[in-house]
Amino acid sequence: MDETTRYRRALGTYATGVAVVTIAAEPNDSDVVALGMTINSFVSVSLEPRLILWCVDDASERGKLFALADVFAINVISDAQQGLADRCARRQSYRLTGSDAKAGPNAGSAPVVHDALARLSCRVHERHQMGDHLVIVGEVVDFEAHEGEGLTYFRGQYGRIEGS
């Protein structure tokens, strides 16, 4: 096993939640509401101001679209939405229709996923190139949360966390 594989396996021992980042679709995609990308690199940075960050791989072709977006939404996915997380993790399946997502809560905000456990609507605060990823820091301008069971990712497998 090479060093990179061993390192990835070590990182995989840290259980994370699963989220889908959404941005507006290209204007020429008439039936597409949003573009979505599954992530597990989402972190809260600050409560005041409300800042979060997530990372996008430089090698990701669709990641370039997300890296250029000035607004985005972090949608924390429930265990019932594992299929959506799988689809948005694949390169070919990141276009979301009205059955997956809807317009954001405010004019100029990114579309959001239906029935997500939580939604954080953000505008880009800063971008930082670090290693082979772009770190995107977003200022949370609107948010909401709902009850439900959370989807997790650990050692390459999905799991769930029961809510209280």
C-alpha positions as CSV (number, residue, x, y, z in Angstrom):
1,M,0.0,0.0,0.0
2,D,1.5,3.4,-1.0
3,E,1.9,6.3,1.3
4,T,-1.0,8.3,-0.2
5,T,-3.4,5.4,0.3
6,R,-2.3,4.9,3.9
7,Y,-2.7,8.6,4.6
8,R,-6.3,8.6,3.1
9,R,-7.1,5.5,5.3
10,A,-5.9,7.3,8.4
11,L,-8.0,10.4,7.6
12,G,-11.0,8.1,7.0
13,T,-11.0,7.1,10.6
14,Y,-12.4,10.5,11.5
15,A,-16.2,10.3,11.2
16,T,-17.8,13.3,9.6
17,G,-21.3,14.6,8.7
18,V,-22.3,14.7,5.1
19,A,-23.4,17.9,3.3
20,V,-24.2,19.0,-0.2
21,V,-23.0,22.4,-1.3
22,T,-25.3,24.1,-3.8
23,I,-24.8,26.9,-6.2
24,A,-27.0,28.4,-8.9
25,A,-27.2,26.4,-12.2
26,E,-25.9,27.8,-15.4
27,P,-28.6,30.0,-17.1
28,N,-28.7,27.7,-20.2
29,D,-29.8,24.7,-18.0
30,S,-33.6,25.4,-18.1
31,D,-34.7,22.4,-16.0
32,V,-31.8,22.5,-13.6
33,V,-32.3,24.5,-10.3
34,A,-28.9,24.0,-8.8
35,L,-25.5,22.3,-9.0
36,G,-24.6,20.2,-6.0
37,M,-21.4,18.7,-4.6
38,T,-21.2,16.3,-1.7
39,I,-18.6,17.3,0.9
40,N,-17.4,16.3,4.3
41,S,-14.9,19.2,4.7
42,F,-17.3,21.6,6.3
43,V,-16.3,23.4,9.5
44,S,-17.7,26.2,11.7
45,V,-15.0,28.9,12.0
46,S,-16.7,31.8,14.0
47,L,-19.9,32.6,15.7
48,E,-19.4,36.4,15.3
49,P,-19.3,37.0,12.5
50,R,-20.9,33.8,11.4
51,L,-18.2,32.1,9.3
52,I,-17.9,28.6,8.0
53,L,-15.4,27.0,5.6
54,W,-15.3,24.1,3.2
55,C,-12.7,22.9,0.7
56,V,-12.7,22.0,-3.0
57,D,-10.1,19.9,-4.7
58,D,-8.1,21.7,-7.4
59,A,-8.3,18.6,-9.6
60,S,-12.2,18.6,-9.6
61,E,-13.5,19.8,-12.9
62,R,-16.9,20.8,-11.5
63,G,-15.1,22.2,-8.4
64,K,-14.0,25.1,-10.6
65,L,-17.7,26.2,-10.9
66,F,-18.1,26.1,-7.1
67,A,-14.8,27.9,-6.6
68,L,-16.0,30.8,-8.7
69,A,-19.5,31.2,-7.2
70,D,-20.0,34.2,-4.9
71,V,-22.9,32.7,-3.1
72,F,-23.5,29.1,-2.0
73,A,-25.5,27.0,0.5
74,I,-24.3,24.2,2.8
75,N,-27.1,21.7,3.1
76,V,-26.6,19.2,5.9
77,I,-28.1,15.9,4.6
78,S,-30.3,13.5,6.6
79,D,-29.9,9.8,6.5
80,A,-32.9,9.6,4.2
81,Q,-31.0,11.6,1.6
82,Q,-28.1,9.2,1.1
83,G,-29.1,8.8,-2.5
84,L,-28.8,12.5,-3.1
85,A,-25.4,12.5,-1.4
86,D,-24.3,9.6,-3.7
87,R,-25.5,11.4,-6.8
88,C,-23.8,14.7,-5.9
89,A,-20.5,12.8,-5.2
90,R,-20.4,11.6,-8.8
91,R,-19.0,13.8,-11.5
92,Q,-21.9,13.2,-13.9
93,S,-24.8,13.7,-11.5
94,Y,-24.4,17.1,-9.9
95,R,-27.3,18.9,-11.7
96,L,-30.3,19.2,-9.4
97,T,-33.9,19.6,-10.6
98,G,-36.9,21.0,-8.7
99,S,-37.5,17.6,-7.1
100,D,-34.1,18.0,-5.3
101,A,-33.7,21.7,-4.7
102,K,-35.5,25.0,-4.7
103,A,-34.7,28.7,-4.9
104,G,-32.8,30.1,-1.9
105,P,-34.6,32.0,0.9
106,N,-33.6,35.5,-0.3
107,A,-33.0,37.2,-3.6
108,G,-29.4,36.6,-4.7
109,S,-29.0,33.5,-2.4
110,A,-28.0,30.1,-3.6
111,P,-30.6,27.3,-4.1
112,V,-31.2,24.9,-1.2
113,V,-31.9,21.2,-1.0
114,H,-35.4,20.2,0.0
115,D,-35.8,18.7,3.5
116,A,-32.1,19.1,4.5
117,L,-31.5,18.8,8.3
118,A,-29.9,22.3,8.1
119,R,-29.3,24.9,5.5
120,L,-26.6,27.7,5.7
121,S,-26.9,30.3,3.0
122,C,-23.6,32.0,2.5
123,R,-21.7,34.6,0.5
124,V,-18.0,34.2,0.0
125,H,-15.9,36.0,2.6
126,E,-12.5,34.8,1.6
127,R,-10.7,32.2,-0.6
128,H,-7.3,30.7,0.3
129,Q,-5.3,28.3,-1.8
130,M,-3.8,25.6,0.5
131,G,-2.0,22.7,-0.9
132,D,-4.1,20.9,-3.5
133,H,-7.4,22.5,-2.3
134,L,-9.1,25.8,-2.3
135,V,-10.4,26.8,1.1
136,I,-13.6,28.8,0.8
137,V,-14.7,30.8,3.8
138,G,-18.3,31.8,3.8
139,E,-20.3,34.3,5.8
140,V,-23.6,32.8,6.8
141,V,-26.4,35.3,5.9
142,D,-29.4,33.0,6.6
143,F,-29.9,29.6,8.1
144,E,-32.4,27.1,9.4
145,A,-32.4,23.6,11.1
146,H,-34.9,20.8,11.4
147,E,-35.2,17.6,13.4
148,G,-34.1,14.3,11.9
149,E,-31.4,11.7,11.7
150,G,-28.0,12.7,10.4
151,L,-26.0,11.0,7.7
152,T,-22.3,10.3,8.6
153,Y,-19.3,9.0,6.7
154,F,-16.6,6.8,8.3
155,R,-14.0,4.6,6.6
156,G,-15.7,4.9,3.3
157,Q,-19.1,3.9,4.6
158,Y,-22.3,5.8,5.4
159,G,-23.8,5.7,8.8
160,R,-26.3,7.7,10.9
161,I,-26.7,9.6,14.0
162,E,-30.0,9.7,15.8
163,G,-31.2,13.1,16.8
164,S,-32.8,13.9,20.1
